[in-house]
């Protein structure tokens, strides 16, 4: 609550400019930086959950591609500009490196 007292203009430490009502109102509004700090903990968990979801999606896509790869003839792979060995090398990569 000390920051509220400081922003109110009643504190003698308050800069003279901040005692003007318009500027006091302007500087008391939330900013993106203040919002980011306030939600940093929530943002950390959201980012972690998003990362795990991306990894799971990549894992599923690579698993499905592996099943489809075994059924594809070499001519179909050549249409995509791939060889079987190149496609299998791509599948051998860990899903987080795709």
C-alpha positions as CSV (number, residue, x, y, z in Angstrom):
1,X,0.0,0.0,0.0
2,X,3.0,2.3,0.3
3,X,3.0,2.6,-3.5
4,X,-0.6,3.9,-3.3
5,X,0.4,6.5,-0.8
6,X,3.3,7.5,-3.0
7,X,1.2,7.8,-6.1
8,X,-1.5,9.8,-4.3
9,X,0.6,12.9,-4.1
10,X,0.2,13.2,-0.3
11,X,3.7,12.1,0.4
12,X,6.4,14.9,0.4
13,X,8.7,12.5,-1.5
14,X,6.3,12.6,-4.4
15,X,7.8,14.5,-7.3
16,X,6.1,17.8,-8.0
17,X,5.1,16.7,-11.5
18,X,3.3,13.7,-10.0
19,X,1.1,15.9,-7.8
20,X,-0.7,17.1,-10.9
21,X,-4.0,15.1,-11.1
22,X,-3.7,14.3,-14.8
23,X,-0.2,13.0,-14.6
24,X,-1.0,11.1,-11.4
25,X,-3.9,9.4,-13.2
26,X,-1.7,8.7,-16.3
27,X,1.1,7.0,-14.3
28,X,-1.3,5.0,-12.1
29,X,-2.8,3.2,-15.1
30,X,-1.6,-0.3,-15.7
31,X,1.1,-0.7,-18.3
32,X,2.1,-3.8,-20.3
33,X,5.2,-4.1,-18.2
34,X,3.2,-4.0,-14.9
35,X,0.8,-6.5,-16.3
36,X,3.6,-8.8,-17.4
37,X,5.2,-8.6,-13.9
38,X,1.9,-9.3,-12.2
39,X,1.1,-12.3,-14.5
40,X,4.7,-13.6,-14.8
41,X,4.0,-16.6,-12.6
42,X,0.8,-17.4,-14.5
43,X,2.6,-16.8,-17.8
44,X,5.3,-19.2,-16.8
45,X,2.8,-22.0,-16.2
46,X,0.9,-21.1,-19.4
47,X,4.1,-21.2,-21.4
48,X,5.1,-24.6,-19.9
49,X,1.7,-26.1,-20.7
50,X,1.9,-24.7,-24.2
51,X,5.3,-26.2,-24.7
52,X,4.2,-29.6,-23.5
53,X,1.2,-29.5,-25.9
54,X,3.4,-28.6,-28.8
55,X,5.8,-31.5,-28.0
56,X,2.8,-33.9,-27.7
57,X,1.4,-32.8,-31.0
58,X,4.9,-33.2,-32.7
59,X,5.2,-36.7,-31.1
60,X,1.8,-37.7,-32.5
61,X,2.5,-36.3,-35.9
62,X,5.8,-38.1,-36.2
63,X,4.3,-41.4,-35.0
64,X,1.5,-41.1,-37.6
65,X,4.1,-40.2,-40.3
66,X,6.1,-43.3,-39.3
67,X,3.1,-45.5,-39.8
68,X,2.3,-43.8,-43.2
69,X,5.9,-44.0,-44.3
70,X,6.0,-47.8,-44.2
71,X,3.0,-48.0,-46.4
72,X,4.3,-45.5,-49.0
73,X,6.0,-46.7,-52.1
74,X,9.4,-45.1,-53.0
75,X,7.8,-43.4,-56.0
76,X,5.4,-41.5,-53.7
77,X,8.3,-40.3,-51.5
78,X,10.1,-39.2,-54.7
79,X,7.1,-37.0,-55.6
80,X,7.7,-35.2,-52.3
81,X,11.4,-34.9,-53.0
82,X,12.4,-37.5,-50.3
83,X,14.2,-40.8,-50.3
84,X,13.2,-43.5,-47.9
85,X,16.5,-43.1,-46.0
86,X,16.0,-39.3,-45.7
87,X,12.5,-39.8,-44.4
88,X,13.7,-42.4,-41.9
89,X,16.5,-40.1,-40.7
90,X,13.9,-37.4,-40.1
91,X,11.8,-39.8,-38.1
92,X,14.9,-40.9,-36.0
93,X,15.2,-37.3,-34.6
94,X,13.8,-36.7,-31.2
95,X,10.4,-35.0,-31.5
96,X,11.6,-31.8,-29.7
97,X,14.2,-31.2,-32.5
98,X,11.7,-31.4,-35.4
